[in-house]
Amino acid sequence: MRALLAEDEQTLGTWLSKALEGVGIQVEWVNNGKLADVSLQNNDHDVLILDLGMPGMDGLEVLKRLRARDQRLPTIILTARDSLNERVMALNAGADDFLAKPFALVELEARLHALVRRARGNEHSRLCCGSLIFDVQKKQFSLCGEILMLSPRKHAVLRVLIQHSGEPMSKQQILDRVFSDDQDVHPEAVEVFVHRVRKRLEGRGVRIVTMRGLGYALEEA
Ligand code: CA
């Protein structure tokens, strides 16, 4: 899971980034609303943890702009206690959940997982690209009606591509999603896995194309 943390309190931001990374959640931390707004436009996160009072642009405005771009990124707001008014405004702006400061890490972690699960549950349970189908519940690929067995890394690479089919994914974007647990992986490793997956799909009605300067995209052959 990749989270964008928008929080201007230095101590809280430092602690949260470290603590969340410690439980396997990748964190991009920005301490300014404008930076959050820019980063969100890359559409590169699974969840947003948003503070309301921030320099540059306040959290509510960041959220309004996100929803105005029709981005459905699940968003949890960090609020002060007893802030009914803030909560109502944030709900109207499209927030999904709230957590009052101070909070326990385990609670934030549980809520993040629940939000991401809920968002994924709303997606189609089957993803298709030509003759390739991914069953989201069974986490299984089939190609031309037959189950396609892949090693975990190849499976993960193909999953990223089918979730974004038709849209190019850069090596770095694939790397972040597939090898997030492994700090030492070089972007070139992605090339190797893409090459192997590409071979498995050859001549079967679906292919991975290389888009120069943009990355890889899955499309019907
Ligand atoms: Ca703040």
Residues whose N, C-alpha, C, O or C-beta is under 5 A from the ligand:
A	BS01	CA	D8 E9 D51 G53 M54
